Amino acid sequence: MNAPAGHLPVLAKPVVDLLQVAPGHRVLDCTAGRGGHAELLARAVGPSGQVILMDRDAANLAHATARVAATGTPVHGIHGSFANCERAVAQAACGAGIRPRHGAVDRVLADLGFASNQMDDPARGFSFQHDGPLDMRLDPSQGESAAELLARLPERDLADAIFRFGEDPFARRIARVIVDRRGSVPLRTTGQLASAVVAAYGAKARHSRMHPATRTFMALRILVNDELGALAALLDAVGRGARAAAAAGSAPADDGHARPGEGWLAPGARVALISFHSLEDRMVKHAFAELERQGVARRITRKPVEADESEMRLNPRSRSAKLRVIEVSAEIVTGR
């Protein structure tokens, strides 16, 4: 598969197969990235459909929007977090001249990972492979950088974050070393942070199967960007959309007027989420199961879909990816 800028979309075939995208569909890609998934979805919906793209990285959004536009499919790019997906769908509908009641989307995708170009750019501060400013913001234009966060967080809060988001058993020791070092010299680069973590590991660093700083960097990235908060907001929005769509299908039409409860998801819409962290996958799993219990959605995947051996060899990043998909009910289903 062609991979502009060296980025391969994970689980591309399962995403396309399970979303069952068809010509004319309106699709929301909440995490456009470099446009790998978006281009595939655009080719499936064709010129009679529409692709709405969201991303917190303005440069990647522009790249993905141009890539989709080249397919001939109408595209609307929105710079921002998928926590605001409902507003984005309404904005895209207005931009396309679609009346709000007909502006619901048929398919939704969110890949909760980050683009390879973000990891590979030392200036972004996501990786310890090359020394660079300790930033880690998905949107460099706003919010607090990792360096600013490390400068102010109390030791206990820092340890809790590294343990919760990074699941690192040495979290308390790492936090202690960071706080000790920042007392003398502010930690402003990825190299300084990585060095502090290695020092906290001590002799055990030589026997670690991964670089000792891996989990700390992941934890700080999640914290800096409030990734779990954004995911919770997205799942809440999916829940509202599913309940509204199912309620609309269950209520009788009133002389052609909008049925009560019509929202941003169309009845029969499919929503696919790809997670890379156990905390993320747990949130998605529980939210999807609860919507099925409420009778407003059906789980297409009871267990997460994972990459096969051939994809993992081609794209090691796919090794931790987990895909879950639900279908929004056309009416409220009881007895589940």
Secondary structure, 3 states (H helix, E strand, C coil): CCCHHHCCCCCHHHHHHHHCCCCCCEEEECCCCCCHHHHHHHHHHCCCCEEEEEECCHHHHHHHHHHHHCCCCCEEEEECCHHHHHHHHHHHHHHCCCCHHHCCEEEEEEECCCCHHHHHCHHHCCCCCCCCECCCCCCCCCCCCHHHHHHHCCHHHHHHHHHHHHCCCCHHHHHHHHHHHHCCCCCCEHHHHHHHHHHHHHHHHHHCCCCCCHHHHHHHHHHHCCHHHHHHHHHHHHHHHHHHHHHHHHCCCECCECCCCCCCEEEEEEEEEEECCHHHHHHHHHHHHHHHHCCCEEECCCCCECCCHHHHHHCHHHHHCEEEEEEECCCCCCCC
